[in-house]
Amino acid sequence: MKFKFYLALYISKLIKNTLHILSKFMKVNGSHLPGNIATKICPNFLSIVSKPKTIIAVTGTNGKTTTSNLIIDALEAKGYKVLNNKTGSNVLGGVTTSLFSGVSLGNKSKFDIAVLEVDEKSTPRIFKYVTPTYLVVTNLFRDSLKRNAHSEYIFDLINKSIPEETTLILNADDLISNKLKAKNSNKKIYFGINELDTDTNESINIVNDARICPICYSKLKYNFVRYHHIGKAYCENCGYKSPEADYIVKKVDYQNNFINVFYDGKEFEYKMVSDSIFNIYNQIAAITVLKQLKIKDKDIKDIFLNMEVTKDRVKIEKIGNYSIINHLAKGQNPVACSIVFKYVKERKTSKEIVLLVEDYHDNKESSENTAWFYDCDFEFLNDESIKRIIVSGVIAKDIEFRLLLAGVSKEKIVALKDENEVAEKLSYNEENEIFILYDMYQSKAVDKVNSDIKRKIEKITK
């Protein structure tokens, strides 16, 4: 076994370095290939490869990349050598590649700490060999119907795979993921956000997968609902209720861009890295992790002063009096898109929207599954502040139909098959923010649309 391990280590490192060289001359994406080869040669490779003493794993339907990046950036700002899969795959092969990249040829770890983003469905395969010191679960929602089926199915996969030694850092407001290891001895630390003015008593979303008590199956009552099944609930019949948060955002000040966080009997003010509610959850999750690692409150505060959400998720550009906002709207994920749509609606501005949510990755299998449109709250785009919605792609007419069902006026919708025409259909009214909402597999289309819009603005402003 020792021979097989070192053979796998040397060959995989060689392949990784070769791919790195090739990537400078051509488009090569092989972040998981070296790891896959390592486990083919030595099936037990992941259990033998040396690892940093502290391992932080981050999983969940939405927010795992942003949360991982916040933690990594904060730890690196404090001088830690952080092993991560920030630029690689979050499945078994990618995690394996990241871990063997962090050891010497003699299998000695070169890092202080590891922060690993882990795909939800990959947790059984990874946690079989890797025991996280801390596991952060951001949330569990419906995702791609073909890949992740239903949130309870993913819950069961994760729940069965978590090692008993792992400390869980869970979202107290997520009525699905906060039940992980409920009957086990794992230490659990909860984070959450206090009731906000925008919360309601009943879910206004199409989908809410936590309507009944997990103990006695009576209908749950909500203290407040934030979106979908995120909120605080209780059961009048058996006494079940949401767990109390150990780290809780007591105040969100959108005007002055800060959050007040209460923990350890004290309240602390932190700069808000993003005004998206998703990212406020991601930030409080990161703060919770940093406190477990004994980072001082003042240091955390200083770190967040110079931090913002990863540019490839949210990007705001000002060109003269025009604002162009690129925002990832994860295709095939009705909850993620619903949150983005609600965020756009609630911005107190006039706006035009470009929708690029066609999933090219799904289309590789001949046709895209559009069933998720009917779990997604396109109704949030039926708002007076939204002056125009331009939809581009092969399925533009499908999305136009869904927008019409949501009550959006036909006069507001422009459906195009070709993204080359998008820039010509905007009004270029300086009062309107231009939102480009895009799927993660739409990078080429997004770049093209952005370039065309900028060129158009430059002509107008000359």
C-alpha positions as a Markdown table, in Angstrom:
| # | Residue | x | y | z |
|---|---|---|---|---|
| 1 | Met | 0.0 | 0.0 | 0.0 |
| 2 | Lys | 2.9 | 2.4 | 0.8 |
| 3 | Phe | 4.4 | 1.8 | -2.7 |
| 4 | Lys | 1.0 | 2.4 | -4.3 |
| 5 | Phe | 0.5 | 5.6 | -2.3 |
| 6 | Tyr | 3.9 | 7.2 | -3.3 |
| 7 | Leu | 3.5 | 6.0 | -6.9 |
| 8 | Ala | 0.1 | 7.8 | -7.0 |
| 9 | Leu | 1.5 | 10.9 | -5.3 |
| 10 | Tyr | 4.4 | 11.3 | -7.7 |
| 11 | Ile | 2.4 | 10.5 | -10.9 |
| 12 | Ser | -0.4 | 12.8 | -9.8 |
| 13 | Lys | 1.9 | 15.7 | -9.0 |
| 14 | Leu | 3.6 | 15.2 | -12.4 |
| 15 | Ile | 0.2 | 15.3 | -14.2 |
| 16 | Lys | -0.9 | 18.4 | -12.2 |
| 17 | Asn | 2.3 | 20.3 | -13.1 |
| 18 | Thr | 2.0 | 19.3 | -16.7 |
| 19 | Leu | -1.6 | 20.5 | -16.8 |
| 20 | His | -0.5 | 23.8 | -15.2 |
| 21 | Ile | 2.1 | 24.3 | -17.9 |
| 22 | Leu | -0.4 | 23.4 | -20.7 |
| 23 | Ser | -3.0 | 25.9 | -19.3 |
| 24 | Lys | -0.7 | 28.8 | -20.2 |
| 25 | Phe | -0.9 | 27.9 | -23.8 |
| 26 | Met | -4.4 | 26.5 | -24.2 |
| 27 | Lys | -7.7 | 26.2 | -22.2 |
| 28 | Val | -7.2 | 23.2 | -20.0 |
| 29 | Asn | -9.4 | 22.5 | -17.0 |
| 30 | Gly | -8.1 | 19.5 | -15.1 |
| 31 | Ser | -8.6 | 20.4 | -11.5 |
| 32 | His | -10.0 | 17.0 | -10.6 |
| 33 | Leu | -8.1 | 14.8 | -13.1 |
| 34 | Pro | -4.9 | 14.4 | -11.0 |
| 35 | Gly | -6.9 | 13.5 | -7.9 |
| 36 | Asn | -9.0 | 11.0 | -9.9 |
| 37 | Ile | -5.8 | 9.3 | -11.1 |
| 38 | Ala | -4.4 | 9.2 | -7.6 |
| 39 | Thr | -7.4 | 7.4 | -6.2 |
| 40 | Lys | -7.4 | 5.0 | -9.2 |
| 41 | Ile | -3.8 | 4.0 | -8.4 |
| 42 | Cys | -4.3 | 4.0 | -4.6 |
| 43 | Pro | -8.0 | 3.7 | -3.6 |
| 44 | Asn | -7.0 | 4.6 | 0.0 |
| 45 | Phe | -5.0 | 7.6 | -1.1 |
| 46 | Leu | -7.2 | 10.3 | 0.6 |
| 47 | Ser | -6.9 | 8.6 | 4.0 |
| 48 | Ile | -3.1 | 8.4 | 3.8 |
| 49 | Val | -2.1 | 11.8 | 2.4 |
| 50 | Ser | -1.0 | 14.2 | 5.1 |
| 51 | Lys | -3.4 | 16.9 | 6.0 |
| 52 | Pro | -3.2 | 20.2 | 8.0 |
| 53 | Lys | -4.1 | 19.8 | 11.7 |
| 54 | Thr | -7.3 | 21.9 | 11.3 |
| 55 | Ile | -9.7 | 21.2 | 8.4 |
| 56 | Ile | -12.7 | 23.4 | 7.8 |
| 57 | Ala | -15.2 | 21.9 | 5.3 |
| 58 | Val | -18.0 | 24.1 | 3.8 |
| 59 | Thr | -21.0 | 22.6 | 2.1 |
| 60 | Gly | -24.6 | 23.5 | 1.4 |
| 61 | Thr | -26.9 | 24.3 | -1.6 |
| 62 | Asn | -26.1 | 28.0 | -1.8 |
| 63 | Gly | -23.3 | 30.1 | -0.5 |
| 64 | Lys | -20.5 | 27.6 | 0.0 |
| 65 | Thr | -18.1 | 29.2 | -2.5 |
| 66 | Thr | -18.6 | 32.7 | -1.0 |
| 67 | Thr | -18.4 | 31.5 | 2.6 |
| 68 | Ser | -15.2 | 29.5 | 1.8 |
| 69 | Asn | -13.6 | 32.5 | 0.1 |
| 70 | Leu | -14.5 | 34.8 | 3.1 |
| 71 | Ile | -12.9 | 32.3 | 5.5 |
| 72 | Ile | -9.8 | 31.8 | 3.3 |
| 73 | Asp | -9.2 | 35.5 | 2.7 |
| 74 | Ala | -9.6 | 36.3 | 6.4 |
| 75 | Leu | -7.2 | 33.6 | 7.5 |
| 76 | Glu | -4.6 | 34.6 | 4.9 |
| 77 | Ala | -4.9 | 38.2 | 6.1 |
| 78 | Lys | -4.0 | 36.9 | 9.5 |
| 79 | Gly | -0.9 | 35.2 | 8.1 |
| 80 | Tyr | -2.1 | 31.6 | 8.0 |
| 81 | Lys | -0.9 | 29.3 | 5.2 |
| 82 | Val | -4.3 | 28.1 | 4.0 |
| 83 | Leu | -4.7 | 25.0 | 1.8 |
| 84 | Asn | -7.9 | 25.3 | -0.3 |
| 85 | Asn | -9.7 | 24.2 | -3.5 |
| 86 | Lys | -10.6 | 27.8 | -4.3 |
| 87 | Thr | -9.6 | 27.4 | -8.0 |
| 88 | Gly | -10.5 | 23.8 | -8.3 |
| 89 | Ser | -13.3 | 21.2 | -8.1 |
| 90 | Asn | -15.3 | 20.6 | -5.0 |
| 91 | Val | -16.0 | 16.9 | -5.7 |
| 92 | Leu | -13.7 | 14.0 | -4.7 |
| 93 | Gly | -11.1 | 14.4 | -7.4 |
| 94 | Gly | -10.8 | 18.1 | -6.8 |
| 95 | Val | -10.5 | 17.8 | -3.1 |
| 96 | Thr | -7.9 | 15.0 | -3.5 |
| 97 | Thr | -5.9 | 17.2 | -5.9 |
| 98 | Ser | -5.9 | 20.1 | -3.4 |
| 99 | Leu | -4.8 | 17.9 | -0.5 |
| 100 | Phe | -1.9 | 16.2 | -2.3 |
| 101 | Ser | -0.8 | 19.6 | -3.7 |
| 102 | Gly | -0.3 | 20.6 | -0.1 |
| 103 | Val | 2.2 | 18.0 | 0.8 |
| 104 | Ser | 5.9 | 17.4 | 0.0 |
| 105 | Leu | 7.2 | 14.4 | -2.0 |
| 106 | Gly | 7.8 | 12.9 | 1.5 |
| 107 | Asn | 4.1 | 13.4 | 2.3 |
| 108 | Lys | 4.6 | 16.2 | 4.8 |
| 109 | Ser | 1.9 | 18.9 | 5.0 |
| 110 | Lys | 3.1 | 22.4 | 4.1 |
| 111 | Phe | 0.0 | 24.2 | 5.4 |
| 112 | Asp | -1.4 | 25.4 | 8.8 |
| 113 | Ile | -5.0 | 24.9 | 8.0 |
| 114 | Ala | -7.3 | 23.6 | 5.2 |
| 115 | Val | -10.5 | 25.2 | 4.0 |
| 116 | Leu | -12.3 | 22.9 | 1.6 |
| 117 | Glu | -15.5 | 23.6 | -0.3 |
| 118 | Val | -17.3 | 20.3 | -0.6 |
| 119 | Asp | -20.2 | 19.4 | -3.0 |
| 120 | Glu | -23.2 | 18.1 | -1.0 |
| 121 | Lys | -23.4 | 14.8 | -2.9 |
| 122 | Ser | -19.7 | 14.2 | -2.5 |
| 123 | Thr | -19.7 | 14.4 | 1.3 |
| 124 | Pro | -20.1 | 10.6 | 1.8 |
| 125 | Arg | -17.1 | 9.9 | -0.5 |
| 126 | Ile | -14.9 | 12.6 | 1.0 |
| 127 | Phe | -15.8 | 12.3 | 4.7 |
| 128 | Lys | -15.1 | 8.6 | 4.5 |
| 129 | Tyr | -11.4 | 9.6 | 4.4 |
| 130 | Val | -11.3 | 13.2 | 5.6 |
| 131 | Thr | -12.6 | 14.2 | 9.1 |
| 132 | Pro | -13.3 | 17.9 | 9.2 |
| 133 | Thr | -12.5 | 19.7 | 12.4 |
| 134 | Tyr | -15.4 | 22.0 | 11.6 |
| 135 | Leu | -18.2 | 21.5 | 9.0 |
| 136 | Val | -20.1 | 24.6 | 8.0 |
| 137 | Val | -23.5 | 23.9 | 6.3 |
| 138 | Thr | -24.8 | 27.1 | 4.8 |
| 139 | Asn | -28.3 | 25.9 | 4.0 |
| 140 | Leu | -30.2 | 23.1 | 2.2 |
| 141 | Phe | -32.6 | 23.9 | -0.6 |
| 142 | Arg | -34.0 | 22.4 | -3.8 |
| 143 | Asp | -31.3 | 22.4 | -6.5 |
| 144 | Ser | -31.0 | 20.8 | -9.9 |
| 145 | Leu | -33.7 | 18.2 | -10.2 |
| 146 | Lys | -31.5 | 15.9 | -12.2 |
| 147 | Arg | -28.5 | 16.2 | -9.9 |
| 148 | Asn | -29.6 | 16.9 | -6.4 |
| 149 | Ala | -33.2 | 15.8 | -6.4 |
| 150 | His | -34.8 | 17.1 | -3.2 |
| 151 | Ser | -33.4 | 18.8 | -0.1 |
| 152 | Glu | -34.4 | 16.0 | 2.2 |
| 153 | Tyr | -32.5 | 13.5 | 0.0 |
| 154 | Ile | -29.4 | 15.6 | 0.2 |
| 155 | Phe | -29.9 | 16.0 | 4.0 |
| 156 | Asp | -29.8 | 12.3 | 4.5 |
| 157 | Leu | -26.6 | 11.9 | 2.5 |
| 158 | Ile | -24.8 | 14.6 | 4.5 |
| 159 | Asn | -26.3 | 13.4 | 7.8 |
| 160 | Lys | -25.0 | 9.9 | 7.4 |
| 161 | Ser | -21.6 | 11.0 | 6.3 |
| 162 | Ile | -20.6 | 13.4 | 9.1 |
| 163 | Pro | -17.9 | 12.0 | 11.5 |
| 164 | Glu | -18.8 | 12.1 | 15.2 |
| 165 | Glu | -15.6 | 14.1 | 15.9 |
| 166 | Thr | -16.7 | 17.0 | 13.7 |
| 167 | Thr | -18.0 | 20.2 | 15.2 |
| 168 | Leu | -21.0 | 21.4 | 13.2 |
| 169 | Ile | -21.5 | 25.1 | 12.4 |
| 170 | Leu | -25.2 | 25.3 | 11.3 |
| 171 | Asn | -27.7 | 27.9 | 10.1 |
| 172 | Ala | -30.2 | 28.2 | 13.0 |
| 173 | Asp | -32.7 | 29.8 | 10.6 |
| 174 | Asp | -32.6 | 26.9 | 8.1 |
| 175 | Leu | -35.3 | 24.5 | 9.2 |
| 176 | Ile | -33.7 | 21.6 | 7.2 |
| 177 | Ser | -30.0 | 21.8 | 7.7 |
| 178 | Asn | -30.3 | 22.9 | 11.4 |
| 179 | Lys | -31.5 | 19.3 | 12.1 |
| 180 | Leu | -28.2 | 17.7 | 11.0 |
| 181 | Lys | -27.0 | 15.1 | 13.6 |
| 182 | Ala | -29.8 | 16.2 | 15.9 |
| 183 | Lys | -29.6 | 12.9 | 17.9 |
| 184 | Asn | -25.9 | 12.6 | 17.9 |
| 185 | Ser | -23.2 | 13.9 | 20.2 |
| 186 | Asn | -21.5 | 16.2 | 17.7 |
| 187 | Lys | -20.9 | 19.7 | 19.1 |
| 188 | Lys | -23.1 | 22.2 | 17.3 |
| 189 | Ile | -22.7 | 25.9 | 17.0 |
| 190 | Tyr | -25.5 | 27.9 | 15.4 |
| 191 | Phe | -25.6 | 31.3 | 13.5 |
| 192 | Gly | -28.6 | 33.3 | 12.4 |
| 193 | Ile | -30.1 | 36.7 | 11.8 |
| 194 | Asn | -32.7 | 38.4 | 14.0 |
| 195 | Glu | -36.2 | 39.2 | 12.6 |
| 196 | Leu | -36.0 | 41.9 | 10.0 |
| 197 | Asp | -38.6 | 44.5 | 8.9 |
| 198 | Thr | -39.0 | 42.7 | 5.6 |
| 199 | Asp | -39.8 | 39.3 | 7.2 |
| 200 | Thr | -43.4 | 37.9 | 7.1 |
| 201 | Asn | -45.5 | 35.5 | 9.1 |
| 202 | Glu | -46.1 | 33.2 | 6.2 |
| 203 | Ser | -44.0 | 32.1 | 3.3 |
| 204 | Ile | -44.7 | 34.2 | 0.1 |
| 205 | Asn | -42.6 | 31.9 | -2.0 |
| 206 | Ile | -43.8 | 29.1 | -4.3 |
| 207 | Val | -41.6 | 26.6 | -2.5 |
| 208 | Asn | -41.4 | 26.0 | 1.3 |
| 209 | Asp | -40.1 | 22.5 | 2.1 |
| 210 | Ala | -40.5 | 22.9 | 5.9 |
| 211 | Arg | -44.2 | 23.2 | 6.6 |
| 212 | Ile | -44.6 | 20.4 | 9.1 |
| 213 | Cys | -43.0 | 19.6 | 12.4 |
| 214 | Pro | -40.2 | 17.0 | 12.0 |
| 215 | Ile | -41.2 | 15.4 | 15.4 |
| 216 | Cys | -45.0 | 15.1 | 15.4 |
| 217 | Tyr | -45.8 | 16.1 | 11.8 |
| 218 | Ser | -48.2 | 18.9 | 12.9 |
| 219 | Lys | -48.3 | 22.1 | 10.9 |
| 220 | Leu | -45.5 | 24.4 | 12.0 |
| 221 | Lys | -46.1 | 28.0 | 13.1 |
| 222 | Tyr | -43.6 | 30.7 | 12.2 |
| 223 | Asn | -42.3 | 33.5 | 14.4 |
| 224 | Phe | -41.1 | 34.9 | 11.1 |
| 225 | Val | -40.4 | 33.8 | 7.6 |
| 226 | Arg | -37.5 | 35.3 | 5.6 |
| 227 | Tyr | -37.7 | 33.3 | 2.4 |
| 228 | His | -38.8 | 29.8 | 1.5 |
| 229 | His | -38.1 | 27.7 | 4.7 |
| 230 | Ile | -35.6 | 30.2 | 6.2 |
| 231 | Gly | -37.0 | 31.7 | 9.4 |
| 232 | Lys | -37.8 | 30.8 | 13.0 |
| 233 | Ala | -40.6 | 28.2 | 13.7 |
| 234 | Tyr | -42.2 | 26.3 | 16.5 |
| 235 | Cys | -44.8 | 23.5 | 16.9 |
| 236 | Glu | -47.8 | 24.2 | 19.1 |
| 237 | Asn | -48.4 | 20.4 | 19.5 |
| 238 | Cys | -45.1 | 19.0 | 20.7 |
| 239 | Gly | -43.0 | 22.0 | 21.6 |
| 240 | Tyr | -40.4 | 21.6 | 18.8 |
| 241 | Lys | -38.7 | 24.9 | 17.9 |
| 242 | Ser | -35.8 | 26.3 | 16.0 |
| 243 | Pro | -32.5 | 26.3 | 17.9 |
| 244 | Glu | -31.2 | 29.5 | 19.4 |
| 245 | Ala | -28.3 | 31.1 | 17.5 |
| 246 | Asp | -25.0 | 31.4 | 19.3 |
| 247 | Tyr | -23.9 | 34.0 | 16.8 |
| 248 | Ile | -26.7 | 36.3 | 15.8 |
| 249 | Val | -27.0 | 39.4 | 13.6 |
| 250 | Lys | -29.0 | 41.7 | 15.7 |
| 251 | Lys | -29.1 | 44.6 | 13.3 |
| 252 | Val | -28.7 | 45.1 | 9.6 |
| 253 | Asp | -28.0 | 48.8 | 8.7 |
| 254 | Tyr | -28.2 | 48.9 | 4.9 |
| 255 | Gln | -27.8 | 52.7 | 4.8 |
| 256 | Asn | -24.5 | 52.7 | 6.7 |
| 257 | Asn | -23.3 | 49.3 | 5.5 |
| 258 | Phe | -22.8 | 47.5 | 8.7 |
| 259 | Ile | -24.2 | 44.6 | 10.8 |
| 260 | Asn | -24.3 | 44.3 | 14.6 |
| 261 | Val | -23.4 | 40.7 | 15.7 |
| 262 | Phe | -24.1 | 39.4 | 19.2 |
| 263 | Tyr | -22.1 | 36.6 | 20.7 |
| 264 | Asp | -20.3 | 35.8 | 24.0 |
| 265 | Gly | -22.6 | 38.2 | 25.8 |
| 266 | Lys | -21.3 | 41.2 | 23.7 |
| 267 | Glu | -22.4 | 43.0 | 20.6 |
| 268 | Phe | -19.9 | 43.9 | 17.8 |
| 269 | Glu | -20.2 | 46.0 | 14.7 |
| 270 | Tyr | -18.8 | 44.7 | 11.4 |
| 271 | Lys | -18.7 | 46.2 | 7.9 |
| 272 | Met | -21.2 | 44.4 | 5.7 |
| 273 | Val | -19.5 | 42.7 | 2.8 |
| 274 | Ser | -22.6 | 42.7 | 0.7 |
| 275 | Asp | -26.2 | 43.9 | 1.1 |
| 276 | Ser | -27.6 | 40.6 | -0.2 |
| 277 | Ile | -29.3 | 38.6 | 2.6 |
| 278 | Phe | -27.6 | 35.5 | 1.2 |
| 279 | Asn | -24.2 | 37.1 | 1.8 |
| 280 | Ile | -25.1 | 38.4 | 5.2 |
| 281 | Tyr | -25.7 | 34.7 | 6.2 |
| 282 | Asn | -22.3 | 33.8 | 4.5 |
| 283 | Gln | -20.6 | 36.5 | 6.5 |
| 284 | Ile | -22.0 | 35.5 | 9.9 |
| 285 | Ala | -21.1 | 31.9 | 9.1 |
| 286 | Ala | -17.5 | 33.0 | 8.4 |
| 287 | Ile | -17.4 | 35.1 | 11.6 |
| 288 | Thr | -18.5 | 32.0 | 13.6 |
| 289 | Val | -15.7 | 30.0 | 12.1 |
| 290 | Leu | -13.1 | 32.7 | 12.8 |
| 291 | Lys | -14.2 | 32.8 | 16.4 |
| 292 | Gln | -13.8 | 29.1 | 16.8 |
| 293 | Leu | -10.2 | 29.5 | 15.6 |
| 294 | Lys | -9.6 | 32.1 | 18.4 |
| 295 | Ile | -9.3 | 35.1 | 16.1 |
| 296 | Lys | -9.7 | 38.3 | 18.1 |
| 297 | Asp | -12.8 | 40.4 | 17.5 |
| 298 | Lys | -10.8 | 43.5 | 16.6 |
| 299 | Asp | -8.8 | 41.5 | 14.0 |
| 300 | Ile | -12.0 | 40.2 | 12.5 |
| 301 | Lys | -13.4 | 43.7 | 12.3 |
| 302 | Asp | -10.3 | 45.0 | 10.6 |
| 303 | Ile | -10.2 | 42.1 | 8.1 |
| 304 | Phe | -13.8 | 42.8 | 7.0 |
| 305 | Leu | -13.1 | 46.5 | 6.5 |
| 306 | Asn | -11.0 | 45.6 | 3.4 |
| 307 | Met | -13.1 | 42.7 | 2.2 |
| 308 | Glu | -15.9 | 42.3 | -0.3 |
| 309 | Val | -17.8 | 39.4 | -2.0 |
| 310 | Thr | -15.9 | 37.7 | -4.7 |
| 311 | Lys | -16.1 | 39.7 | -7.9 |
| 312 | Asp | -17.2 | 36.8 | -10.1 |
| 313 | Arg | -20.4 | 36.6 | -8.1 |
| 314 | Val | -21.4 | 40.2 | -7.9 |
| 315 | Lys | -19.7 | 43.0 | -9.9 |
| 316 | Ile | -20.8 | 46.6 | -9.9 |
| 317 | Glu | -19.4 | 49.0 | -12.5 |
| 318 | Lys | -20.0 | 52.7 | -12.9 |
| 319 | Ile | -19.5 | 54.2 | -16.4 |
| 320 | Gly | -20.3 | 57.9 | -16.1 |
| 321 | Asn | -23.9 | 58.1 | -14.8 |
| 322 | Tyr | -24.6 | 54.5 | -15.8 |
| 323 | Ser | -24.5 | 51.5 | -13.4 |
| 324 | Ile | -24.0 | 47.9 | -14.7 |
| 325 | Ile | -24.5 | 45.2 | -12.1 |
| 326 | Asn | -23.6 | 41.6 | -12.9 |
| 327 | His | -25.1 | 39.2 | -10.4 |
| 328 | Leu | -24.9 | 35.4 | -10.5 |
| 329 | Ala | -28.3 | 33.8 | -10.7 |
| 330 | Lys | -27.6 | 30.1 | -10.4 |
| 331 | Gly | -29.5 | 28.3 | -13.1 |
| 332 | Gln | -31.5 | 25.1 | -12.3 |
| 333 | Asn | -31.6 | 26.5 | -8.7 |
| 334 | Pro | -35.1 | 28.0 | -8.1 |
| 335 | Val | -34.2 | 29.3 | -4.6 |
| 336 | Ala | -31.0 | 31.0 | -5.6 |
| 337 | Cys | -32.7 | 32.7 | -8.5 |
| 338 | Ser | -35.7 | 33.7 | -6.4 |
| 339 | Ile | -33.4 | 35.4 | -3.9 |
| 340 | Val | -31.6 | 37.3 | -6.6 |
| 341 | Phe | -34.9 | 38.4 | -8.2 |
| 342 | Lys | -36.2 | 39.6 | -4.8 |
| 343 | Tyr | -32.9 | 41.5 | -4.2 |
| 344 | Val | -33.3 | 43.3 | -7.6 |
| 345 | Lys | -36.9 | 44.2 | -6.9 |
| 346 | Glu | -36.1 | 45.6 | -3.4 |
| 347 | Arg | -33.3 | 47.9 | -4.6 |
| 348 | Lys | -34.9 | 51.4 | -4.4 |
| 349 | Thr | -34.0 | 52.3 | -8.0 |
| 350 | Ser | -35.4 | 52.1 | -11.5 |
| 351 | Lys | -33.9 | 49.2 | -13.4 |
| 352 | Glu | -33.7 | 47.2 | -16.6 |
| 353 | Ile | -32.8 | 43.5 | -16.5 |
| 354 | Val | -30.9 | 41.2 | -18.8 |
| 355 | Leu | -31.7 | 37.5 | -18.1 |
| 356 | Leu | -29.0 | 35.0 | -19.1 |
| 357 | Val | -30.1 | 32.0 | -17.1 |
| 358 | Glu | -29.9 | 29.4 | -19.8 |
| 359 | Asp | -27.9 | 26.4 | -18.6 |
| 360 | Tyr | -25.4 | 25.5 | -21.4 |
| 361 | His | -24.0 | 22.7 | -19.2 |
| 362 | Asp | -27.5 | 21.1 | -19.1 |
| 363 | Asn | -27.9 | 21.7 | -22.8 |
| 364 | Lys | -24.9 | 19.4 | -23.5 |
| 365 | Glu | -27.3 | 16.5 | -22.8 |
| 366 | Ser | -29.5 | 17.6 | -25.8 |
| 367 | Ser | -32.1 | 19.8 | -24.0 |
| 368 | Glu | -32.5 | 21.8 | -20.9 |
| 369 | Asn | -34.9 | 20.8 | -18.1 |
| 370 | Thr | -37.1 | 23.9 | -17.6 |
| 371 | Ala | -39.2 | 22.4 | -14.8 |
| 372 | Trp | -37.4 | 24.6 | -12.2 |
| 373 | Phe | -39.0 | 27.7 | -13.7 |
| 374 | Tyr | -42.2 | 26.8 | -11.9 |
| 375 | Asp | -40.5 | 26.5 | -8.5 |
| 376 | Cys | -38.8 | 29.8 | -9.0 |
| 377 | Asp | -40.4 | 33.1 | -8.0 |
| 378 | Phe | -40.4 | 35.1 | -11.3 |
| 379 | Glu | -43.3 | 37.0 | -9.7 |
| 380 | Phe | -40.7 | 39.2 | -8.0 |
| 381 | Leu | -39.8 | 40.6 | -11.4 |
| 382 | Asn | -43.4 | 41.8 | -11.8 |
| 383 | Asp | -42.7 | 45.2 | -10.3 |
| 384 | Glu | -43.1 | 48.9 | -11.3 |
| 385 | Ser | -39.4 | 49.6 | -10.7 |
| 386 | Ile | -38.4 | 47.1 | -13.5 |
| 387 | Lys | -38.9 | 48.9 | -16.8 |
| 388 | Arg | -37.7 | 46.2 | -19.2 |
| 389 | Ile | -36.6 | 42.5 | -19.1 |
| 390 | Ile | -34.5 | 41.2 | -21.9 |
| 391 | Val | -34.2 | 37.4 | -22.1 |
| 392 | Ser | -31.6 | 35.8 | -24.3 |
| 393 | Gly | -30.9 | 32.2 | -25.4 |
| 394 | Val | -32.5 | 29.2 | -27.0 |
| 395 | Ile | -35.1 | 29.0 | -24.2 |
| 396 | Ala | -35.9 | 32.7 | -24.2 |
| 397 | Lys | -39.5 | 32.0 | -25.2 |
| 398 | Asp | -39.9 | 29.5 | -22.3 |
| 399 | Ile | -38.8 | 32.2 | -19.9 |
| 400 | Glu | -41.0 | 34.8 | -21.6 |
| 401 | Phe | -44.0 | 32.5 | -21.0 |
| 402 | Arg | -43.0 | 32.1 | -17.3 |
| 403 | Leu | -42.7 | 35.9 | -16.9 |
| 404 | Leu | -46.2 | 36.3 | -18.5 |
| 405 | Leu | -47.6 | 33.7 | -16.0 |
| 406 | Ala | -46.0 | 35.8 | -13.3 |
| 407 | Gly | -48.0 | 38.8 | -14.4 |
| 408 | Val | -45.2 | 40.7 | -16.2 |
| 409 | Ser | -46.6 | 42.9 | -19.0 |
| 410 | Lys | -45.8 | 41.6 | -22.4 |
| 411 | Glu | -44.7 | 45.1 | -23.4 |
| 412 | Lys | -41.8 | 44.9 | -20.9 |
| 413 | Ile | -40.4 | 41.6 | -22.2 |
| 414 | Val | -37.9 | 41.3 | -25.1 |
| 415 | Ala | -37.1 | 37.6 | -26.0 |
| 416 | Leu | -34.0 | 37.1 | -28.1 |
| 417 | Lys | -32.2 | 34.0 | -29.3 |
| 418 | Asp | -29.0 | 35.8 | -29.9 |
| 419 | Glu | -27.1 | 37.7 | -27.2 |
| 420 | Asn | -25.6 | 39.9 | -29.9 |
| 421 | Glu | -28.8 | 41.8 | -30.1 |
| 422 | Val | -29.2 | 42.5 | -26.3 |
| 423 | Ala | -27.3 | 45.8 | -26.1 |
| 424 | Glu | -29.5 | 47.3 | -28.8 |
| 425 | Lys | -32.7 | 46.7 | -26.8 |
| 426 | Leu | -31.8 | 48.6 | -23.7 |
| 427 | Ser | -33.1 | 52.2 | -23.3 |
| 428 | Tyr | -29.9 | 53.7 | -21.8 |
| 429 | Asn | -31.9 | 55.9 | -19.5 |
| 430 | Glu | -29.4 | 57.2 | -16.9 |
| 431 | Glu | -32.0 | 56.6 | -14.2 |
| 432 | Asn | -32.1 | 52.9 | -14.8 |
| 433 | Glu | -29.6 | 50.5 | -13.3 |
| 434 | Ile | -28.7 | 47.8 | -15.8 |
| 435 | Phe | -28.8 | 44.3 | -14.1 |
| 436 | Ile | -27.2 | 41.3 | -15.9 |
| 437 | Leu | -28.4 | 38.2 | -14.1 |
| 438 | Tyr | -26.6 | 35.1 | -15.4 |
| 439 | Asp | -26.1 | 31.4 | -15.0 |
| 440 | Met | -22.6 | 30.2 | -14.0 |
| 441 | Tyr | -22.2 | 28.5 | -17.4 |
| 442 | Gln | -22.9 | 31.7 | -19.3 |
| 443 | Ser | -19.5 | 33.3 | -19.1 |
| 444 | Lys | -19.0 | 33.8 | -22.8 |
| 445 | Ala | -22.5 | 35.4 | -23.3 |
| 446 | Val | -22.0 | 37.6 | -20.2 |
| 447 | Asp | -18.6 | 38.9 | -21.5 |
| 448 | Lys | -20.2 | 39.6 | -24.9 |
| 449 | Val | -23.2 | 41.4 | -23.5 |
| 450 | Asn | -21.1 | 43.5 | -21.1 |
| 451 | Ser | -18.7 | 44.5 | -23.9 |
| 452 | Asp | -21.5 | 45.5 | -26.2 |
| 453 | Ile | -23.3 | 47.5 | -23.5 |
| 454 | Lys | -20.1 | 49.4 | -22.6 |
| 455 | Arg | -19.4 | 50.2 | -26.2 |
| 456 | Lys | -22.9 | 51.5 | -26.6 |
| 457 | Ile | -22.6 | 53.7 | -23.4 |
| 458 | Glu | -19.2 | 55.1 | -24.7 |
| 459 | Lys | -20.9 | 56.1 | -28.0 |
| 460 | Ile | -23.8 | 57.8 | -26.1 |
| 461 | Thr | -21.5 | 59.7 | -23.7 |
| 462 | Lys | -19.0 | 61.0 | -26.3 |
